Amino acid sequence: MSPAQDWLNDKKARLERKNAFDGALVYGTARFNRETGRDRAARIPFQEFVDPETGLLRPDLVRPRSCPVCSTPPGPGLFVKGGFRHVRCPECGLIYVSLVLREDVMLRYWREELAWMSVLNSGPQEELDRLKFSYGLEAAEAHLARGVPGNVLDMGAGNGTFVRTASARGWKATAVEINTESAQSMLDEGYQVIVKPLELSDVPHGAFELVTFWEVLEHLAEPRQTLARVAPLFAEGGLLLVLVPNAGSLVTRILHEKSHTFGGHSHLNHFNAGSLTRLLESLDYEILEMETLLTELGAINNHLDFQDPYRGEAAPFVPELTPELIHDRLWGSRLFVLARRKGRDAWGRARPLPRRGAEPRRSP
């Protein structure tokens, strides 16, 4: 580990780095949502497709699915939001949408989606995302023994802030992105962009030291299949980086369906530490680090003060509830994971598998 990465083993320094890109802490919740346009982008689309009698999406637009982690048939419903039925798997605990929109409908939506891209392109969000992406890259680089920086494949690259950040650090970045406007913007800047499904592309096997899924797995109807498809793309000792909304976060446990993380038009899968670990380990990934990012303390305090969670400006309700406590308990609103194919060290050499059921290493 280089001197510049000493903060990775310093609990206080690591927390300071995380707090620096936690928008609600930096700006305050209401201001952050206004200045990034989140308050305008929170509208749930497809309302015209909802059957007024059932409150669910029209049957001709959806297809059913079982749990994408363990394939167990859907359990009892938790709630319906925006016409999408959210259930919890009775086997692995994953919260997910059991009736998803047809693939052609969703593909058209993501190709044309502009509301969330406007959030990503806002000045405050880009600034914070660069800090977040640098945090993730430095954490990954500390686990890579050679080829740093090397080749990185960014799945669902969004507006391209990550590939720009990685390139500035010396990585050779390739983006996978189907949104027409975002893909064209990256192509115009000279980046390599894959605009078709990964299985239809000619991405070479063994080419990437790092493959990243920054808030992507929650959008995929079949996350297992996508994770399996990227497995052959890793170079020896290559790393997988994942960031997903955390269904086990304190804000989600308090707000339930009022949480902005729930919206079946976009977020189909809601992982917690257990279900994400189960998915990755079932695909032969060994988790090296797991931690949480972003506290959502403002939304929590607003709700406890009977204000709108995302527009209020309440004072701290419980002063003892701090960012340090939230992240120590894995209660942050995002789960961050670094993983590697099991049985391989940073040089790609075989090593003993971890004891079955062993806890993943948490960051300091």
Beta strands, then each sheet from edge to edge (+ up, - down):
strand 1: 62-64
strand 2: 77-81
strand 3: 84-88
strand 4: 95-97
strand 5: 99-101
strand 6: 151-155
strand 7: 172-176
strand 8: 192-194
strand 9: 208-214
strand 10: 234-245
strand 11: 269-270
strand 12: 285-293
strand 13: 334-341
sheet 1: 1+ 5-
sheet 2: 2+ 3- 4+ 11-
sheet 3: 8+ 7+ 6+ 9+ 10+ 13- 12+
end
